[in-house]
Amino acid sequence: MTKRDKSRRIMTKVGFIGIGLMGLPLCQRLLSAQVNLSVWNRTSNKCQPLLELGASGVDSLQALAESVDVIMLCVSNTDSVMAVTQGLLPYLRRGQSIVDFSSISPDVTRELCGQVAQKGVSWLDSPVSGGVAGAQAGSLAIMIGGDESQVDALRPLLAPLSSSVTYMGPSGTGQTTKVCNQMLVSCNVLVMAEVMAMAKRSGVDASRIPQALKGGFADSIPLQLTGTRMANNDFEEVKWHVKTLLKDLDMASQLAQQMGSATPMAGLGLQLMRQHATNGYSDKDPATLVCMYQQDNSKKE
C-alpha cells in the first residue's frame, strides 16, 4: 500500500454482521474502500471470501463489539436483528453506532434504539433498496432514521455503498420508508408476471418487452433486471427471495392496520405473494412469480 493509499483509508473500525446475499457485496465494497473491517456470521465459513480480501474474522459477538467503532447489521428479519442485538448489548460501549441495513419492523426498531441508547450507543435504521446488483455496484438507495448528526458523521462510510443516502427523520422512519418501497416493488413484480405471461400467450416475444419499454413510464429497475428472466423462465440464479417480499408485505399490512390506512393493492399483493410462497417458491427468486400465470409450472425446481 502506498503512502497515498494509507492517507485515503477510512480509519473508523467497522464490524459487519450477516454475510448473506447482500452482506457479502456490501463488505466487499467496504474492503475496496480500505475500511478496517471485522466480520461475523452465524455460519462462519461464509466469511472466508472476505478474510481472503483482508477482513478480520471474529469468533463471537462479544469480540466484535469490543473491537470496533461502528457495527453494521444485514440479517434476514426482525427476530434475527433482535437476537443479534441481545447478544451485543452487554458488550456495547458509549460512543459506538449501530447501522442496521436489515428490513425490519419500525416498532421494534424504535425499541432497539431505546435499548442501546441506555448504553450511550446510537442506532440508525438504514434499510437499502437496489438488490444484490446495487450492492455490488455501490449504487444502493439508503433511507435512514435516527439521529441526523450521527447520519452525517457516517456518510463517508456509506458513500462506497450507495448512490443516495436520505435522512428520513427519527428512529423507525427509515424502516417505514422501506416498507413503502417494498409495497411498490412487490406490486410491480406481480403485475410484471401477469404481463409476461399474457404477452407470451399472445405470441409476443416477451423477452423484448424490457427493451421496448426502457425509458418509458412503465420502465423500472425490476423490469430490466427481472423481466427478461420471467420471459425466459430463467430461475436458476437466486438474486433475491420471494420470502423477503412476503415478509415486507406482511409488515406493510401490519403498519396499514396500525395507521388506519387503506392499502387494497398491497393487500391483494400480499395474498398472491403468500400463495406463491406456499406453493414451494419461498426460497426462489421473484422471477418465478410468472409461474402463477403459466400452464407449465415444471420450472419450479
KEMIDO-191376 format. One record per residue (C-alpha): residue number from 0; residue in three letters; x, y, z. Coordinates in steps of 0.25 Angstrom, whole numbers, plus 5000, padded with zeros to 4 digits. Layout:
N
<pt num="NUM" residu="ALA" u="X" v="Y" w="Z"/>
...
# end
This chain:
301
<pt num="0" residu="MET" u="5000" v="5000" w="5000"/>
<pt num="1" residu="THR" u="5006" v="5014" w="4996"/>
<pt num="2" residu="LYS" u="5006" v="5026" w="5005"/>
<pt num="3" residu="ARG" u="4995" v="5032" w="4997"/>
<pt num="4" residu="ASP" u="4986" v="5019" w="4999"/>
<pt num="5" residu="LYS" u="4989" v="5020" w="5014"/>
<pt num="6" residu="SER" u="4984" v="5034" w="5015"/>
<pt num="7" residu="ARG" u="4971" v="5030" w="5008"/>
<pt num="8" residu="ARG" u="4968" v="5019" w="5017"/>
<pt num="9" residu="ILE" u="4956" v="5021" w="5026"/>
<pt num="10" residu="MET" u="4961" v="5019" w="5040"/>
<pt num="11" residu="THR" u="4948" v="5016" w="5047"/>
<pt num="12" residu="LYS" u="4947" v="5001" w="5051"/>
<pt num="13" residu="VAL" u="4935" v="4994" w="5046"/>
<pt num="14" residu="GLY" u="4929" v="4981" w="5050"/>
<pt num="15" residu="PHE" u="4919" v="4975" w="5040"/>
<pt num="16" residu="ILE" u="4909" v="4964" w="5044"/>
<pt num="17" residu="GLY" u="4902" v="4956" w="5033"/>
<pt num="18" residu="ILE" u="4909" v="4951" w="5021"/>
<pt num="19" residu="GLY" u="4898" v="4947" w="5012"/>
<pt num="20" residu="LEU" u="4893" v="4951" w="4998"/>
<pt num="21" residu="MET" u="4894" v="4966" w="5002"/>
<pt num="22" residu="GLY" u="4904" v="4966" w="5013"/>
<pt num="23" residu="LEU" u="4915" v="4959" w="5004"/>
<pt num="24" residu="PRO" u="4916" v="4970" w="4993"/>
<pt num="25" residu="LEU" u="4914" v="4981" w="5004"/>
<pt num="26" residu="CYS" u="4926" v="4976" w="5011"/>
<pt num="27" residu="GLN" u="4934" v="4975" w="4998"/>
<pt num="28" residu="ARG" u="4931" v="4989" w="4995"/>
<pt num="29" residu="LEU" u="4936" v="4994" w="5009"/>
<pt num="30" residu="LEU" u="4948" v="4986" w="5007"/>
<pt num="31" residu="SER" u="4951" v="4992" w="4993"/>
<pt num="32" residu="ALA" u="4949" v="5006" w="5000"/>
<pt num="33" residu="GLN" u="4960" v="5001" w="5010"/>
<pt num="34" residu="VAL" u="4951" v="5001" w="5022"/>
<pt num="35" residu="ASN" u="4957" v="4994" w="5034"/>
<pt num="36" residu="LEU" u="4946" v="4983" w="5035"/>
<pt num="37" residu="SER" u="4944" v="4971" w="5044"/>
<pt num="38" residu="VAL" u="4933" v="4961" w="5041"/>
<pt num="39" residu="TRP" u="4924" v="4951" w="5048"/>
<pt num="40" residu="ASN" u="4913" v="4942" w="5043"/>
<pt num="41" residu="ARG" u="4906" v="4931" w="5050"/>
<pt num="42" residu="THR" u="4911" v="4921" w="5039"/>
<pt num="43" residu="SER" u="4925" v="4925" w="5040"/>
<pt num="44" residu="ASN" u="4930" v="4919" w="5026"/>
<pt num="45" residu="LYS" u="4922" v="4930" w="5019"/>
<pt num="46" residu="CYS" u="4933" v="4940" w="5024"/>
<pt num="47" residu="GLN" u="4944" v="4932" w="5017"/>
<pt num="48" residu="PRO" u="4944" v="4940" w="5004"/>
<pt num="49" residu="LEU" u="4945" v="4953" w="5012"/>
<pt num="50" residu="LEU" u="4956" v="4948" w="5020"/>
<pt num="51" residu="GLU" u="4964" v="4946" w="5007"/>
<pt num="52" residu="LEU" u="4961" v="4960" w="5003"/>
<pt num="53" residu="GLY" u="4967" v="4965" w="5016"/>
<pt num="54" residu="ALA" u="4955" v="4966" w="5026"/>
<pt num="55" residu="SER" u="4958" v="4961" w="5040"/>
<pt num="56" residu="GLY" u="4949" v="4949" w="5045"/>
<pt num="57" residu="VAL" u="4944" v="4949" w="5060"/>
<pt num="58" residu="ASP" u="4938" v="4937" w="5067"/>
<pt num="59" residu="SER" u="4928" v="4944" w="5075"/>
<pt num="60" residu="LEU" u="4918" v="4956" w="5076"/>
<pt num="61" residu="GLN" u="4926" v="4960" w="5089"/>
<pt num="62" residu="ALA" u="4939" v="4960" w="5081"/>
<pt num="63" residu="LEU" u="4933" v="4968" w="5070"/>
<pt num="64" residu="ALA" u="4926" v="4978" w="5079"/>
<pt num="65" residu="GLU" u="4939" v="4981" w="5088"/>
<pt num="66" residu="SER" u="4948" v="4983" w="5076"/>
<pt num="67" residu="VAL" u="4940" v="4993" w="5066"/>
<pt num="68" residu="ASP" u="4934" v="5007" w="5066"/>
<pt num="69" residu="VAL" u="4922" v="5004" w="5057"/>
<pt num="70" residu="ILE" u="4914" v="4991" w="5056"/>
<pt num="71" residu="MET" u="4907" v="4989" w="5043"/>
<pt num="72" residu="LEU" u="4896" v="4978" w="5042"/>
<pt num="73" residu="CYS" u="4890" v="4972" w="5030"/>
<pt num="74" residu="VAL" u="4881" v="4960" w="5034"/>
<pt num="75" residu="SER" u="4869" v="4953" w="5030"/>
<pt num="76" residu="ASN" u="4857" v="4958" w="5038"/>
<pt num="77" residu="THR" u="4852" v="4965" w="5051"/>
<pt num="78" residu="ASP" u="4855" v="4953" w="5060"/>
<pt num="79" residu="SER" u="4869" v="4952" w="5055"/>
<pt num="80" residu="VAL" u="4872" v="4966" w="5058"/>
<pt num="81" residu="MET" u="4866" v="4965" w="5072"/>
<pt num="82" residu="ALA" u="4875" v="4953" w="5075"/>
<pt num="83" residu="VAL" u="4888" v="4959" w="5070"/>
<pt num="84" residu="THR" u="4885" v="4972" w="5078"/>
<pt num="85" residu="GLN" u="4883" v="4964" w="5091"/>
<pt num="86" residu="GLY" u="4896" v="4957" w="5088"/>
<pt num="87" residu="LEU" u="4903" v="4970" w="5086"/>
<pt num="88" residu="LEU" u="4896" v="4978" w="5097"/>
<pt num="89" residu="PRO" u="4905" v="4974" w="5109"/>
<pt num="90" residu="TYR" u="4918" v="4978" w="5101"/>
<pt num="91" residu="LEU" u="4914" v="4991" w="5095"/>
<pt num="92" residu="ARG" u="4921" v="5004" w="5099"/>
<pt num="93" residu="ARG" u="4918" v="5018" w="5099"/>
<pt num="94" residu="GLY" u="4920" v="5025" w="5086"/>
<pt num="95" residu="GLN" u="4918" v="5014" w="5077"/>
<pt num="96" residu="SER" u="4908" v="5014" w="5066"/>
<pt num="97" residu="ILE" u="4899" v="5002" w="5060"/>
<pt num="98" residu="VAL" u="4895" v="5003" w="5046"/>
<pt num="99" residu="ASP" u="4884" v="4993" w="5042"/>
<pt num="100" residu="PHE" u="4883" v="4990" w="5027"/>
<pt num="101" residu="SER" u="4872" v="4980" w="5030"/>
<pt num="102" residu="SER" u="4858" v="4982" w="5027"/>
<pt num="103" residu="ILE" u="4850" v="4980" w="5040"/>
<pt num="104" residu="SER" u="4838" v="4985" w="5048"/>
<pt num="105" residu="PRO" u="4838" v="5000" w="5050"/>
<pt num="106" residu="ASP" u="4833" v="4998" w="5064"/>
<pt num="107" residu="VAL" u="4844" v="4988" w="5068"/>
<pt num="108" residu="THR" u="4854" v="4998" w="5062"/>
<pt num="109" residu="ARG" u="4849" v="5008" w="5072"/>
<pt num="110" residu="GLU" u="4850" v="4999" w="5084"/>
<pt num="111" residu="LEU" u="4864" v="4994" w="5080"/>
<pt num="112" residu="CYS" u="4868" v="5009" w="5078"/>
<pt num="113" residu="GLY" u="4864" v="5012" w="5092"/>
<pt num="114" residu="GLN" u="4871" v="5000" w="5098"/>
<pt num="115" residu="VAL" u="4885" v="5003" w="5092"/>
<pt num="116" residu="ALA" u="4883" v="5018" w="5095"/>
<pt num="117" residu="GLN" u="4883" v="5014" w="5110"/>
<pt num="118" residu="LYS" u="4898" v="5010" w="5107"/>
<pt num="119" residu="GLY" u="4901" v="5023" w="5100"/>
<pt num="120" residu="VAL" u="4900" v="5016" w="5086"/>
<pt num="121" residu="SER" u="4893" v="5021" w="5074"/>
<pt num="122" residu="TRP" u="4884" v="5013" w="5065"/>
<pt num="123" residu="LEU" u="4882" v="5017" w="5051"/>
<pt num="124" residu="ASP" u="4871" v="5009" w="5043"/>
<pt num="125" residu="SER" u="4877" v="5009" w="5029"/>
<pt num="126" residu="PRO" u="4870" v="4999" w="5020"/>
<pt num="127" residu="VAL" u="4874" v="4999" w="5006"/>
<pt num="128" residu="SER" u="4868" v="4997" w="4992"/>
<pt num="129" residu="GLY" u="4875" v="4993" w="4979"/>
<pt num="130" residu="GLY" u="4877" v="4978" w="4982"/>
<pt num="131" residu="VAL" u="4889" v="4970" w="4980"/>
<pt num="132" residu="ALA" u="4893" v="4977" w="4967"/>
<pt num="133" residu="GLY" u="4892" v="4990" w="4974"/>
<pt num="134" residu="ALA" u="4901" v="4985" w="4986"/>
<pt num="135" residu="GLN" u="4911" v="4980" w="4976"/>
<pt num="136" residu="ALA" u="4911" v="4993" w="4968"/>
<pt num="137" residu="GLY" u="4911" v="5002" w="4981"/>
<pt num="138" residu="SER" u="4898" v="5009" w="4976"/>
<pt num="139" residu="LEU" u="4888" v="5005" w="4987"/>
<pt num="140" residu="ALA" u="4878" v="5015" w="4991"/>
<pt num="141" residu="ILE" u="4879" v="5016" w="5007"/>
<pt num="142" residu="MET" u="4868" v="5022" w="5015"/>
<pt num="143" residu="ILE" u="4872" v="5025" w="5029"/>
<pt num="144" residu="GLY" u="4864" v="5028" w="5042"/>
<pt num="145" residu="GLY" u="4871" v="5033" w="5055"/>
<pt num="146" residu="ASP" u="4880" v="5044" w="5060"/>
<pt num="147" residu="GLU" u="4883" v="5053" w="5048"/>
<pt num="148" residu="SER" u="4897" v="5057" w="5053"/>
<pt num="149" residu="GLN" u="4901" v="5042" w="5054"/>
<pt num="150" residu="VAL" u="4896" v="5040" w="5040"/>
<pt num="151" residu="ASP" u="4905" v="5052" w="5035"/>
<pt num="152" residu="ALA" u="4917" v="5046" w="5043"/>
<pt num="153" residu="LEU" u="4915" v="5033" w="5036"/>
<pt num="154" residu="ARG" u="4913" v="5038" w="5022"/>
<pt num="155" residu="PRO" u="4928" v="5035" w="5018"/>
<pt num="156" residu="LEU" u="4926" v="5020" w="5022"/>
<pt num="157" residu="LEU" u="4912" v="5019" w="5014"/>
<pt num="158" residu="ALA" u="4918" v="5026" w="5001"/>
<pt num="159" residu="PRO" u="4925" v="5013" w="4995"/>
<pt num="160" residu="LEU" u="4911" v="5006" w="4997"/>
<pt num="161" residu="SER" u="4901" v="5016" w="4991"/>
<pt num="162" residu="SER" u="4897" v="5026" w="4981"/>
<pt num="163" residu="SER" u="4888" v="5033" w="4991"/>
<pt num="164" residu="VAL" u="4887" v="5034" w="5006"/>
<pt num="165" residu="THR" u="4874" v="5041" w="5010"/>
<pt num="166" residu="TYR" u="4871" v="5045" w="5024"/>
<pt num="167" residu="MET" u="4856" v="5042" w="5027"/>
<pt num="168" residu="GLY" u="4855" v="5046" w="5042"/>
<pt num="169" residu="PRO" u="4854" v="5040" w="5056"/>
<pt num="170" residu="SER" u="4857" v="5025" w="5059"/>
<pt num="171" residu="GLY" u="4847" v="5016" w="5051"/>
<pt num="172" residu="THR" u="4845" v="5025" w="5039"/>
<pt num="173" residu="GLY" u="4856" v="5018" w="5031"/>
<pt num="174" residu="GLN" u="4849" v="5005" w="5033"/>
<pt num="175" residu="THR" u="4835" v="5011" w="5030"/>
<pt num="176" residu="THR" u="4841" v="5017" w="5017"/>
<pt num="177" residu="LYS" u="4846" v="5003" w="5013"/>
<pt num="178" residu="VAL" u="4832" v="4997" w="5015"/>
<pt num="179" residu="CYS" u="4827" v="5007" w="5005"/>
<pt num="180" residu="ASN" u="4838" v="5004" w="4996"/>
<pt num="181" residu="GLN" u="4834" v="4989" w="4997"/>
<pt num="182" residu="MET" u="4820" v="4991" w="4994"/>
<pt num="183" residu="LEU" u="4823" v="4998" w="4981"/>
<pt num="184" residu="VAL" u="4834" v="4987" w="4977"/>
<pt num="185" residu="SER" u="4825" v="4976" w="4981"/>
<pt num="186" residu="CYS" u="4813" v="4981" w="4973"/>
<pt num="187" residu="ASN" u="4822" v="4984" w="4961"/>
<pt num="188" residu="VAL" u="4828" v="4970" w="4960"/>
<pt num="189" residu="LEU" u="4814" v="4964" w="4962"/>
<pt num="190" residu="VAL" u="4808" v="4971" w="4950"/>
<pt num="191" residu="MET" u="4820" v="4969" w="4942"/>
<pt num="192" residu="ALA" u="4818" v="4954" w="4944"/>
<pt num="193" residu="GLU" u="4804" v="4956" w="4938"/>
<pt num="194" residu="VAL" u="4809" v="4964" w="4927"/>
<pt num="195" residu="MET" u="4820" v="4954" w="4923"/>
<pt num="196" residu="ALA" u="4810" v="4942" w="4923"/>
<pt num="197" residu="MET" u="4800" v="4949" w="4915"/>
<pt num="198" residu="ALA" u="4810" v="4954" w="4905"/>
<pt num="199" residu="LYS" u="4815" v="4940" w="4903"/>
<pt num="200" residu="ARG" u="4801" v="4935" w="4901"/>
<pt num="201" residu="SER" u="4798" v="4946" w="4891"/>
<pt num="202" residu="GLY" u="4810" v="4942" w="4882"/>
<pt num="203" residu="VAL" u="4819" v="4953" w="4886"/>
<pt num="204" residu="ASP" u="4834" v="4951" w="4889"/>
<pt num="205" residu="ALA" u="4833" v="4955" w="4903"/>
<pt num="206" residu="SER" u="4848" v="4955" w="4905"/>
<pt num="207" residu="ARG" u="4848" v="4968" w="4897"/>
<pt num="208" residu="ILE" u="4838" v="4975" w="4906"/>
<pt num="209" residu="PRO" u="4848" v="4981" w="4916"/>
<pt num="210" residu="GLN" u="4856" v="4987" w="4904"/>
<pt num="211" residu="ALA" u="4843" v="4992" w="4897"/>
<pt num="212" residu="LEU" u="4839" v="4999" w="4910"/>
<pt num="213" residu="LYS" u="4852" v="5005" w="4914"/>
<pt num="214" residu="GLY" u="4852" v="5020" w="4917"/>
<pt num="215" residu="GLY" u="4836" v="5020" w="4917"/>
<pt num="216" residu="PHE" u="4827" v="5022" w="4928"/>
<pt num="217" residu="ALA" u="4826" v="5007" w="4930"/>
<pt num="218" residu="ASP" u="4841" v="5005" w="4932"/>
<pt num="219" residu="SER" u="4847" v="5001" w="4945"/>
<pt num="220" residu="ILE" u="4859" v="4995" w="4950"/>
<pt num="221" residu="PRO" u="4852" v="4982" w="4954"/>
<pt num="222" residu="LEU" u="4847" v="4981" w="4940"/>
<pt num="223" residu="GLN" u="4861" v="4982" w="4934"/>
<pt num="224" residu="LEU" u="4867" v="4972" w="4944"/>
<pt num="225" residu="THR" u="4855" v="4962" w="4945"/>
<pt num="226" residu="GLY" u="4846" v="4964" w="4933"/>
<pt num="227" residu="THR" u="4855" v="4956" w="4923"/>
<pt num="228" residu="ARG" u="4857" v="4945" w="4933"/>
<pt num="229" residu="MET" u="4842" v="4944" w="4935"/>
<pt num="230" residu="ALA" u="4840" v="4943" w="4919"/>
<pt num="231" residu="ASN" u="4851" v="4932" w="4918"/>
<pt num="232" residu="ASN" u="4847" v="4924" w="4931"/>
<pt num="233" residu="ASP" u="4861" v="4927" w="4935"/>
<pt num="234" residu="PHE" u="4860" v="4924" w="4950"/>
<pt num="235" residu="GLU" u="4874" v="4917" w="4953"/>
<pt num="236" residu="GLU" u="4881" v="4928" w="4960"/>
<pt num="237" residu="VAL" u="4874" v="4934" w="4972"/>
<pt num="238" residu="LYS" u="4877" v="4948" w="4973"/>
<pt num="239" residu="TRP" u="4866" v="4951" w="4984"/>
<pt num="240" residu="HIS" u="4855" v="4943" w="4990"/>
<pt num="241" residu="VAL" u="4840" v="4942" w="4990"/>
<pt num="242" residu="LYS" u="4840" v="4941" w="5005"/>
<pt num="243" residu="THR" u="4847" v="4954" w="5006"/>
<pt num="244" residu="LEU" u="4836" v="4961" w="4999"/>
<pt num="245" residu="LEU" u="4825" v="4953" w="5007"/>
<pt num="246" residu="LYS" u="4832" v="4958" w="5020"/>
<pt num="247" residu="ASP" u="4832" v="4972" w="5015"/>
<pt num="248" residu="LEU" u="4817" v="4972" w="5011"/>
<pt num="249" residu="ASP" u="4813" v="4966" w="5024"/>
<pt num="250" residu="MET" u="4820" v="4978" w="5031"/>
<pt num="251" residu="ALA" u="4812" v="4987" w="5021"/>
<pt num="252" residu="SER" u="4799" v="4980" w="5025"/>
<pt num="253" residu="GLN" u="4802" v="4982" w="5040"/>
<pt num="254" residu="LEU" u="4806" v="4996" w="5038"/>
<pt num="255" residu="ALA" u="4794" v="5000" w="5030"/>
<pt num="256" residu="GLN" u="4785" v="4994" w="5041"/>
<pt num="257" residu="GLN" u="4792" v="5002" w="5052"/>
<pt num="258" residu="MET" u="4791" v="5015" w="5044"/>
<pt num="259" residu="GLY" u="4777" v="5012" w="5039"/>
<pt num="260" residu="SER" u="4782" v="5014" w="5025"/>
<pt num="261" residu="ALA" u="4775" v="5007" w="5013"/>
<pt num="262" residu="THR" u="4785" v="4998" w="5005"/>
<pt num="263" residu="PRO" u="4776" v="4990" w="4995"/>
<pt num="264" residu="MET" u="4786" v="4988" w="4985"/>
<pt num="265" residu="ALA" u="4797" v="4983" w="4994"/>
<pt num="266" residu="GLY" u="4787" v="4975" w="5002"/>
<pt num="267" residu="LEU" u="4784" v="4967" w="4989"/>
<pt num="268" residu="GLY" u="4799" v="4966" w="4986"/>
<pt num="269" residu="LEU" u="4801" v="4960" w="5000"/>
<pt num="270" residu="GLN" u="4791" v="4949" w="4997"/>
<pt num="271" residu="LEU" u="4797" v="4946" w="4984"/>
<pt num="272" residu="MET" u="4811" v="4946" w="4989"/>
<pt num="273" residu="ARG" u="4807" v="4937" w="5001"/>
<pt num="274" residu="GLN" u="4800" v="4927" w="4991"/>
<pt num="275" residu="HIS" u="4813" v="4927" w="4982"/>
<pt num="276" residu="ALA" u="4822" v="4925" w="4994"/>
<pt num="277" residu="THR" u="4813" v="4913" w="5000"/>
<pt num="278" residu="ASN" u="4814" v="4906" w="4986"/>
<pt num="279" residu="GLY" u="4828" v="4904" w="4989"/>
<pt num="280" residu="TYR" u="4835" v="4917" w="4984"/>
<pt num="281" residu="SER" u="4838" v="4923" w="4997"/>
<pt num="282" residu="ASP" u="4853" v="4922" w="4995"/>
<pt num="283" residu="LYS" u="4852" v="4924" w="4980"/>
<pt num="284" residu="ASP" u="4855" v="4937" w="4972"/>
<pt num="285" residu="PRO" u="4843" v="4946" w="4970"/>
<pt num="286" residu="ALA" u="4845" v="4944" w="4955"/>
<pt num="287" residu="THR" u="4837" v="4931" w="4958"/>
<pt num="288" residu="LEU" u="4824" v="4939" w="4960"/>
<pt num="289" residu="VAL" u="4822" v="4937" w="4945"/>
<pt num="290" residu="CYS" u="4819" v="4922" w="4948"/>
<pt num="291" residu="MET" u="4806" v="4926" w="4955"/>
<pt num="292" residu="TYR" u="4801" v="4930" w="4941"/>
<pt num="293" residu="GLN" u="4807" v="4919" w="4932"/>
<pt num="294" residu="GLN" u="4801" v="4906" w="4929"/>
<pt num="295" residu="ASP" u="4815" v="4899" w="4931"/>
<pt num="296" residu="ASN" u="4820" v="4900" w="4945"/>
<pt num="297" residu="SER" u="4831" v="4890" w="4943"/>
<pt num="298" residu="LYS" u="4842" v="4900" w="4944"/>
<pt num="299" residu="LYS" u="4839" v="4901" w="4959"/>
<pt num="300" residu="GLU" u="4852" v="4893" w="4963"/>
# end
